[in-house]
Amino acid sequence: MDSDGQRPGGPRRAGWLDYLNTLLLAAALAAAVVAATTAGRWAEGLHRESALVQQSLRETARAYVMIEPAGPLVIERENVTGIPLRIANVGQTPARKLAIGMRGFAEMPEGESDWVWRYVARDGLPVRVGHLSGEMFETFTPDFPVNLDNVRRQGQRVYVVGIVYYDDILGEEHWTAFCFWWAGAATVGPEDATFCNRYNETDLTR
């Protein structure tokens, strides 16, 4: 025993204990860092998985609305007074808050590339259907003039162009634009309607 009352080698053992404690503390800190990093990656993975699920829902389970002619044009006194259309939701979930607008006119085929139809804003259209899960048939009444003699003899086409807006189940807005034309003597039959070269598109294709 030395003059301080400690056994020889005592301070050396205390130094080893301090060193061991330091190692244990460093290991604990390292483990905490690893745990925090792992938790962060796990949370990030959950976030990515949730985003992928929502994206899949948007693309596969959402509503898809399409439009096509469904009956003869209603023509009274050189005016098209009725356009029967089939509006179908071919998606897996209902379409909501449908708003539909359209216009019609007669035009020569060579003038088709000259006219420009500008999409009508949704807030300027009335809501016609609350929900659409399958299909509906409705006759719209734009009431525009057409010279049947020009259509049957001169080759004019009767054009109908329009747009339908709707929401999916996530509340996101979508739209489908459509354009058809009729020509020749059989201008009243839907089987004679032809899709235009433009304005048949959706928010996914534009």
C-alpha positions in Angstrom: 0.0 0.0 0.0 1.4 3.4 -0.9 1.3 6.7 1.0 -2.2 7.6 -0.4 -3.7 4.4 1.0 -4.3 2.8 -2.4 -3.1 -0.5 -3.5 -0.5 -0.6 -6.3 -2.2 -0.8 -9.7 -5.4 0.7 -8.4 -5.4 3.8 -10.6 -4.6 1.6 -13.6 -7.8 -0.4 -13.0 -9.8 2.8 -12.8 -8.4 4.0 -16.1 -9.5 0.8 -17.8 -13.0 1.2 -16.3 -13.2 4.7 -17.8 -12.0 3.4 -21.1 -14.6 0.7 -21.0 -17.3 3.1 -20.1 -16.3 5.3 -23.0 -16.4 2.4 -25.4 -19.9 1.4 -24.1 -21.1 5.0 -24.5 -19.7 5.2 -28.0 -21.4 1.9 -28.9 -24.7 3.1 -27.4 -24.5 6.4 -29.4 -23.7 4.4 -32.6 -26.6 2.1 -32.0 -28.9 5.1 -31.5 -27.7 6.6 -34.8 -28.2 3.3 -36.6 -31.7 3.0 -35.0 -32.6 6.6 -36.0 -31.3 6.0 -39.5 -33.3 2.7 -39.8 -36.4 4.4 -38.5 -36.0 7.2 -41.0 -35.6 4.8 -43.9 -38.6 2.8 -42.7 -40.7 6.0 -42.5 -39.4 7.0 -45.9 -40.3 3.6 -47.3 -43.8 3.8 -45.9 -44.2 7.3 -47.5 -43.0 5.9 -50.8 -45.3 2.9 -50.6 -48.3 5.2 -49.7 -47.5 7.4 -52.7 -47.3 4.4 -55.0 -50.6 3.1 -53.7 -52.2 6.5 -54.4 -50.7 6.7 -57.8 -51.9 3.2 -58.6 -55.4 4.2 -57.4 -55.3 7.3 -59.6 -54.3 5.3 -62.7 -56.2 2.0 -62.3 -59.1 2.5 -60.0 -60.2 6.1 -61.1 -63.1 7.0 -63.3 -62.6 7.3 -67.1 -65.4 9.0 -69.0 -65.9 8.6 -72.8 -68.5 10.1 -75.1 -70.0 8.8 -78.4 -73.1 9.5 -80.6 -76.1 7.4 -79.5 -78.9 8.2 -81.9 -80.0 10.2 -85.0 -79.5 14.0 -85.0 -82.7 15.8 -84.4 -83.2 18.2 -87.3 -86.2 20.6 -87.4 -86.6 23.3 -90.0 -82.9 23.5 -91.0 -81.8 23.5 -87.4 -80.1 20.7 -85.4 -82.1 20.8 -82.2 -81.0 17.6 -80.6 -77.8 15.5 -80.3 -78.2 12.2 -78.5 -75.0 11.1 -76.8 -73.9 8.1 -74.8 -71.7 9.1 -71.8 -70.0 6.1 -70.3 -67.7 5.7 -67.3 -65.4 2.8 -68.1 -63.3 3.2 -65.0 -63.6 1.1 -61.8 -65.0 3.9 -59.5 -67.7 6.5 -59.9 -67.2 9.8 -61.8 -68.5 12.8 -59.8 -69.8 16.3 -60.6 -70.0 15.9 -64.3 -70.3 19.2 -66.3 -70.8 19.1 -70.0 -70.7 21.7 -72.8 -70.7 21.5 -76.6 -71.3 23.4 -79.8 -72.2 22.5 -83.3 -71.9 24.0 -86.8 -71.7 23.1 -90.5 -68.4 23.4 -92.4 -66.8 22.2 -95.6 -64.1 19.5 -95.1 -61.3 21.6 -96.5 -62.0 24.2 -93.8 -61.6 21.8 -90.9 -58.0 22.8 -90.3 -59.0 26.5 -90.1 -61.4 26.5 -87.2 -60.2 26.4 -83.7 -62.3 25.3 -80.8 -61.3 26.6 -77.4 -62.2 24.5 -74.3 -64.9 25.9 -72.2 -63.9 26.5 -68.5 -65.6 24.2 -66.1 -67.0 26.9 -64.0 -69.0 28.1 -67.0 -70.8 24.8 -67.3 -73.8 23.4 -65.4 -73.5 20.2 -63.3 -75.7 17.7 -65.1 -75.0 14.4 -63.2 -74.1 13.9 -59.6 -72.4 10.5 -60.0 -71.9 8.2 -63.0 -70.9 4.6 -62.4 -71.9 3.0 -65.7 -73.5 4.8 -68.7 -76.2 7.4 -69.4 -78.0 8.5 -72.6 -79.0 12.1 -73.0 -80.0 14.3 -75.8 -78.4 17.8 -75.8 -80.0 20.8 -77.5 -77.4 23.2 -78.9 -79.9 24.4 -81.6 -77.7 25.5 -84.5 -78.6 26.1 -88.2 -77.6 23.7 -90.9 -78.4 23.8 -94.6 -79.3 20.2 -95.4 -79.0 20.8 -99.2 -75.4 21.9 -98.7 -74.7 18.9 -96.5 -76.3 16.4 -98.9 -75.2 17.9 -102.2 -72.3 20.2 -101.6 -70.4 18.0 -99.1 -70.7 20.1 -96.0 -70.1 18.3 -92.7 -72.1 18.7 -89.5 -69.6 19.1 -86.6 -70.3 18.6 -82.9 -67.4 19.4 -80.5 -67.5 19.5 -76.7 -66.0 18.6 -73.3 -67.0 16.9 -70.1 -65.4 17.6 -66.8 -65.6 15.3 -63.8 -63.9 14.4 -60.5 -62.6 11.1 -59.4 -63.0 9.5 -55.9 -59.9 11.4 -54.7 -61.5 14.7 -55.7 -59.1 15.3 -58.6 -60.4 16.9 -61.7 -60.3 15.2 -65.1 -61.8 16.0 -68.6 -62.6 14.4 -71.9 -62.9 16.4 -75.1 -64.8 15.0 -78.1 -65.5 15.9 -81.7 -67.6 14.1 -84.3 -68.9 14.9 -87.8 -71.6 13.7 -90.1 -71.6 14.0 -93.9 -73.6 13.0 -97.0 -77.3 12.1 -97.2 -77.3 10.1 -94.0 -76.4 12.9 -91.7 -78.8 11.8 -89.0 -77.5 8.3 -88.2 -75.0 7.7 -85.4 -73.4 4.9 -87.4 -72.4 7.5 -90.0 -70.7 9.7 -87.4 -66.9 10.0 -87.7 -64.4 11.1 -85.1 -62.5 14.3 -86.0 -58.7 14.2 -86.4 -58.4 16.4 -83.3 -60.1 17.4 -80.2 -60.7 13.8 -79.2 -58.4 13.7 -76.1 -58.3 13.6 -72.3 -56.3 15.2 -69.6 -54.0 12.1 -69.8 -53.2 12.3 -73.5 -52.8 16.1 -73.9 
